[in-house]
């Protein structure tokens, strides 16, 4: 079987593609290789995939609807994992139209391509926990039935809009879809704009780190291997035709920002100089996934805590940057 993976040179996309290849699938990867962050990282991810039998990378902006539809059609794929997007809450304030093109036009292009595939088995696409908005002081986990009507960033608004587009396309054209609301994903080959990654860079350079929200924020940090388990589990369990199913995918436990920093300091063997700052626009206080629905559908059981996952990231970080700087 061939699976199309958009955003294949991205963090989650590369890991999903590798796991599909490991189990014998052919993968057509699509990526536009934007320079939102260090292009060496995307190039290295793509190089890993290009070395694998059964993989083909297509360099393409998914907002180019006709070209995308052609690639999907000619691949012969009956399953699509759509992970390409303009990521980043804070960057959406600086460059809003990048989100319009990649997230809105891009998602629409994917939907149009999929509806033209005869016998499409499943479209799985990345949504985000940010659609829930901010719930300061929330002690309960976020559930899929909770309201997602007041996004506090443009990024979150585009992700919620993608979910709504998928609801309409599922009803209109009948192909099954699953939107996965990702909670904070971390691990080797991650994104440099994420806090754990940028903190690592600064701590190793002897620079202070800015701790926003006065250190009171908490995130449902989810290790990449657990995330891939959930993505592929969902892919193999499509909902009925005409249904757009929404599922949380996370670790199922909130970790305080200061706890994450402590675990990172321990993995690095260094203490960070911390500068405490107020919340930034678009940030939320707490994220915490109720993953019961995903568990019921797929048997999903995230198992890697930050005390294990962050040392794995640090080991990768040292290896990648020491070799790339030779």
C-alpha positions as CSV (number, residue, x, y, z in Angstrom):
1,X,0.0,0.0,0.0
2,X,1.1,3.6,-0.7
3,X,0.4,6.3,1.8
4,X,0.7,10.1,1.1
5,X,2.3,12.1,3.9
6,X,2.2,15.8,3.7
7,X,4.8,17.7,5.7
8,X,7.1,14.7,5.4
9,X,10.3,16.8,6.0
10,X,8.7,18.1,9.2
11,X,9.1,16.8,12.7
12,X,6.1,14.6,13.1
13,X,5.9,13.9,9.3
14,X,9.4,12.4,9.2
15,X,8.7,10.1,12.1
16,X,5.4,9.0,10.7
17,X,6.9,8.3,7.3
18,X,9.7,6.3,8.8
19,X,7.3,4.1,10.8
20,X,5.2,3.5,7.7
21,X,8.3,2.5,5.8
22,X,9.4,0.2,8.7
23,X,6.2,-1.8,8.3
24,X,6.5,-2.1,4.6
25,X,4.4,0.6,3.2
26,X,5.5,2.8,0.3
27,X,5.3,6.6,1.1
28,X,5.0,9.6,-1.1
29,X,6.1,12.6,1.0
30,X,5.2,16.1,0.1
31,X,6.9,19.2,1.6
32,X,7.5,22.8,0.5
33,X,10.7,23.1,2.6
34,X,9.8,26.6,3.9
35,X,12.5,28.4,5.9
36,X,10.4,29.0,9.0
37,X,13.3,27.4,10.9
38,X,16.8,26.1,10.3
39,X,16.6,24.6,6.7
40,X,19.5,22.2,7.6
41,X,17.1,20.4,9.8
42,X,14.4,19.8,7.2
43,X,17.1,18.9,4.6
44,X,18.6,16.3,7.0
45,X,15.2,14.8,7.7
46,X,14.5,14.5,4.0
47,X,17.9,12.9,3.5
48,X,17.1,10.2,6.0
49,X,13.9,9.4,4.2
50,X,15.4,9.6,0.7
51,X,17.8,6.8,1.8
52,X,14.9,4.5,2.4
53,X,13.5,2.1,-0.1
54,X,9.9,2.8,-0.9
55,X,10.1,6.5,-0.3
56,X,9.7,9.4,-2.8
57,X,9.7,13.1,-1.9
58,X,7.8,15.7,-3.9
59,X,8.8,19.3,-3.3
60,X,5.4,21.1,-3.5
61,X,3.4,23.8,-1.8
62,X,0.2,22.0,-0.8
63,X,-1.8,25.2,-1.6
64,X,-1.1,24.5,-5.3
65,X,-4.4,22.6,-5.5
66,X,-4.1,21.2,-9.1
67,X,-0.5,20.0,-8.6
68,X,-1.3,18.4,-5.3
69,X,-4.4,16.6,-6.7
70,X,-2.1,15.3,-9.5
71,X,0.5,13.9,-7.1
72,X,-2.2,12.2,-4.9
73,X,-4.0,10.7,-7.9
74,X,-0.8,9.4,-9.5
75,X,0.5,7.9,-6.3
76,X,-2.4,5.5,-6.2
77,X,-2.7,6.0,-2.4
78,X,-5.9,5.2,-0.6
79,X,-4.7,6.8,2.7
80,X,-3.5,10.3,3.3
81,X,-1.8,11.7,6.4
82,X,-1.9,15.5,6.2
83,X,0.7,17.0,8.6
84,X,1.9,20.0,6.5
85,X,1.0,23.3,8.1
86,X,2.5,26.7,9.1
87,X,3.2,26.0,12.8
88,X,3.7,28.3,15.7
89,X,1.4,30.4,17.8
90,X,3.6,33.4,18.2
91,X,4.7,33.5,14.5
92,X,1.0,33.8,13.5
93,X,1.0,37.3,14.9
94,X,4.0,38.3,12.8
95,X,3.1,36.6,9.5
96,X,-0.7,36.0,9.4
97,X,-0.9,35.4,5.7
98,X,1.5,32.5,5.9
99,X,-1.2,30.7,7.9
100,X,-3.9,31.7,5.4
101,X,-2.0,30.0,2.6
102,X,-0.6,26.9,4.3
103,X,-3.3,26.1,6.8
104,X,-6.5,27.2,5.1
105,X,-5.8,27.0,1.4
106,X,-3.5,24.0,2.0
107,X,-6.1,22.1,3.9
108,X,-8.7,22.9,1.3
109,X,-6.4,21.6,-1.4
110,X,-5.9,18.3,0.5
111,X,-9.7,17.9,0.8
112,X,-10.2,18.6,-2.9
113,X,-7.5,16.1,-3.8
114,X,-8.9,13.4,-1.5
115,X,-12.5,13.8,-2.7
116,X,-11.3,12.9,-6.2
117,X,-9.7,9.6,-5.1
118,X,-12.0,6.7,-5.8
119,X,-12.3,4.5,-2.7
120,X,-10.3,6.7,-0.4
121,X,-10.0,4.8,2.8
122,X,-9.0,7.5,5.3
123,X,-7.7,11.1,5.6
124,X,-6.0,11.7,8.9
125,X,-5.0,15.3,9.5
126,X,-3.3,17.4,12.2
127,X,-5.3,19.7,14.3
128,X,-4.1,21.3,17.5
129,X,-4.9,21.5,21.2
130,X,-4.8,25.3,20.7
131,X,-8.4,25.1,19.4
132,X,-9.6,24.8,23.0
133,X,-8.5,28.4,23.8
134,X,-7.3,29.4,27.3
135,X,-8.6,27.9,30.5
136,X,-6.7,29.6,33.3
137,X,-6.7,27.5,36.5
138,X,-8.3,24.5,34.7
139,X,-7.9,21.3,36.7
140,X,-9.7,19.1,34.3
141,X,-8.4,17.6,31.1
142,X,-9.6,18.9,27.7
143,X,-12.2,16.7,26.1
144,X,-13.3,16.6,22.5
145,X,-16.8,17.7,23.4
146,X,-15.5,20.8,25.1
147,X,-16.2,24.1,23.3
148,X,-13.7,25.1,20.8
149,X,-15.2,28.5,19.9
150,X,-12.8,31.1,21.2
151,X,-9.3,30.6,19.8
152,X,-6.7,33.1,21.3
153,X,-4.3,32.9,18.3
154,X,-4.7,33.0,14.5
155,X,-2.9,29.7,14.4
156,X,-5.6,28.2,16.6
157,X,-8.3,29.8,14.5
158,X,-6.9,28.3,11.3
159,X,-6.8,24.8,12.9
160,X,-10.4,25.0,14.0
161,X,-11.4,26.3,10.5
162,X,-9.7,23.2,9.1
163,X,-11.8,20.9,11.3
164,X,-15.0,22.7,10.1
165,X,-14.0,22.3,6.5
166,X,-13.4,18.6,7.1
167,X,-16.9,18.3,8.6
168,X,-18.4,19.7,5.5
169,X,-16.4,17.6,3.1
170,X,-17.1,14.4,5.0
171,X,-20.8,15.1,4.7
172,X,-20.7,16.3,1.1
173,X,-18.4,13.6,-0.3
174,X,-18.6,10.7,2.1
175,X,-14.9,10.0,2.7
176,X,-13.9,9.2,6.3
177,X,-11.6,11.6,8.1
178,X,-9.9,11.9,11.5
179,X,-8.7,15.2,12.9
180,X,-6.1,14.7,15.6
181,X,-5.8,17.5,18.2
182,X,-2.0,17.3,18.9
183,X,-0.8,18.4,22.4
184,X,2.8,19.5,22.8
185,X,5.0,17.1,20.9
186,X,8.7,16.9,21.6
187,X,11.7,14.6,20.9
188,X,14.6,14.0,18.5
189,X,14.4,15.9,15.2
190,X,12.0,18.4,16.8
191,X,11.2,22.0,15.9
192,X,13.7,24.7,17.1
193,X,10.8,27.1,17.8
194,X,9.6,24.8,20.6
195,X,10.5,25.8,24.2
196,X,12.5,22.7,25.1
197,X,14.6,23.0,21.9
198,X,15.3,26.7,22.2
199,X,16.0,26.3,26.0
200,X,18.6,23.6,25.1
201,X,20.3,25.9,22.7
202,X,20.5,28.7,25.1
203,X,21.6,26.7,28.2
204,X,24.4,25.1,26.3
205,X,25.5,28.5,25.0
206,X,25.5,29.9,28.5
207,X,22.7,32.3,27.7
208,X,19.6,33.0,29.9
209,X,16.3,31.6,29.0
210,X,13.0,33.5,29.1
211,X,10.3,31.7,31.1
212,X,7.0,33.1,30.1
213,X,3.8,33.1,32.2
214,X,6.1,33.6,35.3
215,X,6.7,29.8,35.0
216,X,3.1,29.0,35.9
217,X,2.2,27.4,32.6
218,X,1.7,23.7,32.1
219,X,1.8,21.6,28.9
220,X,0.9,18.0,28.1
221,X,4.3,17.2,26.7
222,X,4.0,14.1,24.5
223,X,7.1,12.2,23.2
224,X,7.2,11.7,19.5
225,X,7.1,7.8,19.6
226,X,3.8,8.0,21.5
227,X,2.5,10.4,19.0
228,X,3.4,8.2,16.0
229,X,1.7,5.3,17.8
230,X,-1.5,7.3,17.9
231,X,-1.3,8.6,14.4
232,X,-0.9,5.2,12.8
233,X,-3.4,3.7,15.2
234,X,-6.0,6.2,14.1
235,X,-5.0,5.7,10.4
236,X,-5.7,2.0,10.7
237,X,-9.1,2.5,12.3
238,X,-11.1,4.9,10.1
239,X,-14.6,6.1,11.1
240,X,-17.6,5.3,9.0
241,X,-18.0,6.9,5.6
242,X,-19.2,10.5,5.9
243,X,-17.8,11.0,9.4
244,X,-15.1,13.5,10.4
245,X,-14.0,12.2,13.8
246,X,-12.1,14.5,16.2
247,X,-9.6,12.9,18.7
248,X,-7.2,14.3,21.2
249,X,-3.6,12.9,21.0
250,X,-1.3,13.7,23.9
251,X,0.4,12.3,26.9
252,X,-2.7,12.5,29.1
253,X,-0.8,14.4,31.9
254,X,0.1,18.0,32.4
255,X,3.7,18.9,33.2
256,X,4.6,22.2,34.7
257,X,6.9,24.4,32.7
258,X,9.3,24.6,35.6
259,X,9.3,20.8,35.9
260,X,10.2,20.5,32.2
261,X,13.1,22.9,32.7
262,X,14.3,21.0,35.7
263,X,14.2,17.7,33.7
264,X,16.1,19.4,30.9
265,X,18.7,20.8,33.2
266,X,19.2,17.4,34.6
267,X,19.6,15.9,31.1
268,X,22.1,18.6,30.1
269,X,24.0,18.6,33.4
270,X,23.7,22.4,33.6
271,X,21.6,24.9,35.5
272,X,19.7,27.6,33.4
273,X,19.8,31.2,34.2
274,X,16.1,32.1,34.1
275,X,14.4,35.4,33.3
276,X,10.7,35.3,34.3
277,X,8.3,37.1,31.9
278,X,4.5,37.6,31.7
279,X,2.4,35.6,29.3
280,X,2.9,36.3,25.6
281,X,-0.1,37.1,23.3
282,X,-1.7,33.9,21.9
283,X,-0.3,31.7,24.7
284,X,-2.6,29.5,26.9
285,X,-2.0,28.7,30.5
286,X,-2.6,24.9,30.6
287,X,-3.0,22.1,28.1
288,X,-4.0,18.6,29.2
289,X,-5.5,15.9,27.0
290,X,-8.3,13.5,27.8
291,X,-7.1,10.7,25.4
292,X,-9.8,8.1,26.3
293,X,-11.5,8.2,22.9
294,X,-8.2,7.6,21.1
295,X,-7.5,4.8,23.5
296,X,-10.9,3.2,22.9
297,X,-10.4,3.4,19.1
298,X,-6.8,2.2,18.9
299,X,-5.5,1.0,22.2
300,X,-3.3,4.1,22.5
301,X,-1.3,4.1,25.7
302,X,1.4,6.9,25.9
303,X,4.2,5.7,28.1
304,X,7.2,8.0,27.9
305,X,7.5,10.7,30.6
306,X,9.7,13.8,30.2
307,X,12.3,12.3,32.5
308,X,12.9,9.7,29.8
309,X,12.0,11.6,26.7
310,X,14.1,14.8,27.3
311,X,17.4,12.8,27.7
312,X,16.7,11.1,24.4
313,X,16.2,14.5,22.8
314,X,19.4,15.9,24.4
315,X,21.4,12.8,23.1
316,X,20.1,13.5,19.6
317,X,20.8,17.2,19.8
318,X,24.4,16.7,20.7
319,X,24.8,14.2,17.9
320,X,23.1,16.2,15.2
321,X,24.7,19.5,15.9
322,X,28.2,18.2,16.5
323,X,28.1,16.4,13.1
324,X,26.4,19.2,11.2
325,X,29.0,21.7,12.4
326,X,32.1,19.7,11.3
